[in-house]
Amino acid sequence: MPKAFRIDFRPITVPKDFPMSLYNRVENALEDFLKKEVGPEIKKDMQGATSTWNHKPDFPVEFRYLQYKMWVQVVPSGVNKDKWKFVSRGTRVRHARMSDDFQAKTRPGSLKSRAGRGGVVAISKSIVKPGVEARKFEEQILEKRENDIRVRASNKVKWALR
């Protein structure tokens, strides 16, 4: 099962005399932010990496809240969820022979997918070729979005406390 792409907000500790109404406003602002902005943005990035795939994984956005900790996660599922894992994380060996005109649809360091060319000619454990170079989609998305998410989350908290 592919690892979830997950953005966590750690608990915010507040003084005992902190008004619960303000705490609830902050909590609601962060929940809306995760559900309506962060989750869909991550999903869009993941879909962009697979836009030219013939059989794409689904990327459901799941919001969780447990004991004052909330998070959103996007987990590849459905058809080709394993392909996502192999392409994103890479493999040590490839048990497939590709056509002579083969060109991968994705490249390391890019979240874009292109047309590509060719495909699998044969699959067998007896075929041992160099592995798939990891595209590191999750790491790229994190690098692309992390600072912006921090700033926007901080602004959401400030807005809720006004």
Buried (B, 14 or more C-beta within 10 A) or exposed (E): EBEEBBBEBEEEEEEEEEEEEEBEBBBEBBBEBBBEBBBBBBBEBBBBBBEBBEEBBBBEBEBEEEEEEBBBBBBBBEEBBEBBBBBBBBBEEBBBBBEEEBEBBBEEEEBEBEEBEEEEEEEEEEEEEEEBBBBBBBEBBBEBBEEEBEEBBEEBBEEBEE
